[in-house]
Amino acid sequence: MAAGWLTALKVIPWADVIEAAPGLARSAKGFFKRTQDAVSPAAEGTTVPPACSGDGDSLAQATQRITALESRLAQTAERQQAAAALINSLASQNARLVEAVDALDKRCQGLKVALCLVAVVAVGALIWVAGIAR
């Protein structure tokens, strides 16, 4: 089961993910800022213009419908803000994850160099010991 995860992680083009992470974070922050700025108080100060002609029931129904639509619009704006906040949070988490993966990659490269040095020293020590034993 762990082999499946390792295979899946090896298939991901991490270089592309690391390159795209800062742009994704900037885009998410911009989206979050735009949604915060775009929220307008839809339900505040709404007035219905007086009717020129028609009966009172249709005006009352229209007023009711407009109020319901404004309420739905306000709920949609709140959901959009929540979604933007979630996207912003996910983008910042993704940026931190990419930084951590980059740091681990650098450590892995350092460990590979250290392992090569240890292998060279070990081979040198074996050759030296073999030379003394003759």
CYANA upper distance limits for C-alpha pairs under 8 A (distance plus 0.5 A):
  1 MET  CA      5 TRP  CA      7.49
  2 ALA  CA      6 LEU  CA      6.77
  3 ALA  CA      7 THR  CA      6.54
  4 GLY  CA      8 ALA  CA      6.61
  5 TRP  CA      9 LEU  CA      6.58
  6 LEU  CA     10 LYS  CA      6.63
  7 THR  CA     11 VAL  CA      6.81
  8 ALA  CA     12 ILE  CA      7.23
 13 PRO  CA     17 VAL  CA      6.98
 14 TRP  CA     18 ILE  CA      6.49
 15 ALA  CA     19 GLU  CA      6.66
 16 ASP  CA     20 ALA  CA      6.58
 17 VAL  CA     21 ALA  CA      6.54
 17 VAL  CA     98 VAL  CA      8.11
 18 ILE  CA     22 PRO  CA      8.37
 18 ILE  CA     98 VAL  CA      6.31
 18 ILE  CA     99 GLU  CA      8.49
 18 ILE  CA    102 ASP  CA      8.26
 20 ALA  CA     24 LEU  CA      6.65
 21 ALA  CA     25 ALA  CA      6.64
 21 ALA  CA     91 ALA  CA      8.40
 21 ALA  CA     94 ASN  CA      7.56
 21 ALA  CA     95 ALA  CA      6.24
 21 ALA  CA     98 VAL  CA      7.60
 22 PRO  CA     26 ARG  CA      6.70
 22 PRO  CA     95 ALA  CA      7.27
 23 GLY  CA     27 SER  CA      6.56
 24 LEU  CA     28 ALA  CA      6.58
 24 LEU  CA     91 ALA  CA      7.11
 25 ALA  CA     29 LYS  CA      6.67
 25 ALA  CA     88 ASN  CA      7.79
 25 ALA  CA     91 ALA  CA      5.48
 25 ALA  CA     92 SER  CA      6.68
 25 ALA  CA     94 ASN  CA      8.50
 25 ALA  CA     95 ALA  CA      7.27
 26 ARG  CA     30 GLY  CA      6.59
 27 SER  CA     31 PHE  CA      6.55
 28 ALA  CA     32 PHE  CA      6.54
 28 ALA  CA     84 ALA  CA      8.04
 28 ALA  CA     87 ILE  CA      6.69
 28 ALA  CA     88 ASN  CA      5.65
 28 ALA  CA     91 ALA  CA      6.87
 29 LYS  CA     33 LYS  CA      6.58
 29 LYS  CA     88 ASN  CA      6.26
 30 GLY  CA     34 ARG  CA      6.57
 31 PHE  CA     35 THR  CA      6.67
 31 PHE  CA     84 ALA  CA      7.15
 32 PHE  CA     36 GLN  CA      6.68
 32 PHE  CA     81 GLN  CA      7.88
 32 PHE  CA     84 ALA  CA      5.40
 32 PHE  CA     85 ALA  CA      6.72
 32 PHE  CA     87 ILE  CA      8.28
 32 PHE  CA     88 ASN  CA      6.91
 33 LYS  CA     37 ASP  CA      6.66
 34 ARG  CA     38 ALA  CA      6.39
 35 THR  CA     39 VAL  CA      6.84
 35 THR  CA     80 GLN  CA      7.68
 35 THR  CA     81 GLN  CA      6.57
 35 THR  CA     84 ALA  CA      7.47
 36 GLN  CA     81 GLN  CA      7.12
 39 VAL  CA     77 ALA  CA      7.02
 41 PRO  CA     74 ALA  CA      8.03
 42 ALA  CA     46 THR  CA      8.28
 42 ALA  CA     70 GLU  CA      6.48
 42 ALA  CA     71 SER  CA      8.22
 42 ALA  CA     73 LEU  CA      7.62
 42 ALA  CA     74 ALA  CA      6.53
 43 ALA  CA     67 THR  CA      8.13
 43 ALA  CA     70 GLU  CA      6.24
 43 ALA  CA     71 SER  CA      7.04
 43 ALA  CA     74 ALA  CA      7.53
 48 VAL  CA     63 THR  CA      7.35
 51 ALA  CA     59 LEU  CA      7.72
 54 GLY  CA     58 SER  CA      7.75
 54 GLY  CA     59 LEU  CA      8.11
 55 ASP  CA     59 LEU  CA      7.33
 56 GLY  CA     60 ALA  CA      6.62
 57 ASP  CA     61 GLN  CA      6.58
 58 SER  CA     62 ALA  CA      6.51
 59 LEU  CA     63 THR  CA      6.56
 60 ALA  CA     64 GLN  CA      6.56
 61 GLN  CA     65 ARG  CA      6.54
 62 ALA  CA     66 ILE  CA      6.56
 63 THR  CA     67 THR  CA      6.64
 64 GLN  CA     68 ALA  CA      6.68
 65 ARG  CA     69 LEU  CA      6.61
 66 ILE  CA     70 GLU  CA      6.58
 67 THR  CA     71 SER  CA      6.67
 68 ALA  CA     72 ARG  CA      6.75
 69 LEU  CA     73 LEU  CA      6.56
 70 GLU  CA     74 ALA  CA      6.65
 71 SER  CA     75 GLN  CA      6.78
 72 ARG  CA     76 THR  CA      6.61
 73 LEU  CA     77 ALA  CA      6.69
 74 ALA  CA     78 GLU  CA      6.78
 75 GLN  CA     79 ARG  CA      6.72
 76 THR  CA     80 GLN  CA      6.59
 77 ALA  CA     81 GLN  CA      6.71
 78 GLU  CA     82 ALA  CA      6.74
 79 ARG  CA     83 ALA  CA      6.59
 80 GLN  CA     84 ALA  CA      6.55
 81 GLN  CA     85 ALA  CA      6.62
 82 ALA  CA     86 LEU  CA      6.68
 83 ALA  CA     87 ILE  CA      6.62
 84 ALA  CA     88 ASN  CA      6.57
 85 ALA  CA     89 SER  CA      6.62
 86 LEU  CA     90 LEU  CA      6.59
 87 ILE  CA     91 ALA  CA      6.49
 88 ASN  CA     92 SER  CA      6.76
 89 SER  CA     93 GLN  CA      6.69
 90 LEU  CA     94 ASN  CA      6.47
 91 ALA  CA     95 ALA  CA      6.63
 92 SER  CA     96 ARG  CA      6.77
 93 GLN  CA     97 LEU  CA      6.59
 94 ASN  CA     98 VAL  CA      6.60
 95 ALA  CA     99 GLU  CA      6.74
 96 ARG  CA    100 ALA  CA      6.70
 97 LEU  CA    101 VAL  CA      6.65
 98 VAL  CA    102 ASP  CA      6.56
 99 GLU  CA    103 ALA  CA      6.68
100 ALA  CA    104 LEU  CA      6.65
101 VAL  CA    105 ASP  CA      6.56
102 ASP  CA    106 LYS  CA      6.79
103 ALA  CA    107 ARG  CA      6.77
104 LEU  CA    108 CYS  CA      6.54
105 ASP  CA    109 GLN  CA      6.74
106 LYS  CA    110 GLY  CA      6.78
107 ARG  CA    111 LEU  CA      6.64
108 CYS  CA    112 LYS  CA      6.70
109 GLN  CA    113 VAL  CA      6.89
110 GLY  CA    114 ALA  CA      6.69
111 LEU  CA    115 LEU  CA      6.48
112 LYS  CA    116 CYS  CA      6.72
113 VAL  CA    117 LEU  CA      6.79
114 ALA  CA    118 VAL  CA      6.70
115 LEU  CA    119 ALA  CA      6.61
116 CYS  CA    120 VAL  CA      6.68
117 LEU  CA    121 VAL  CA      6.67
118 VAL  CA    122 ALA  CA      6.53
119 ALA  CA    123 VAL  CA      6.64
120 VAL  CA    124 GLY  CA      6.56
121 VAL  CA    125 ALA  CA      6.52
122 ALA  CA    126 LEU  CA      6.68
123 VAL  CA    127 ILE  CA      6.70
124 GLY  CA    128 TRP  CA      6.61
125 ALA  CA    129 VAL  CA      6.55
126 LEU  CA    130 ALA  CA      6.50
127 ILE  CA    131 GLY  CA      6.61
128 TRP  CA    132 ILE  CA      6.83
129 VAL  CA    133 ALA  CA      6.70
130 ALA  CA    134 ARG  CA      7.22
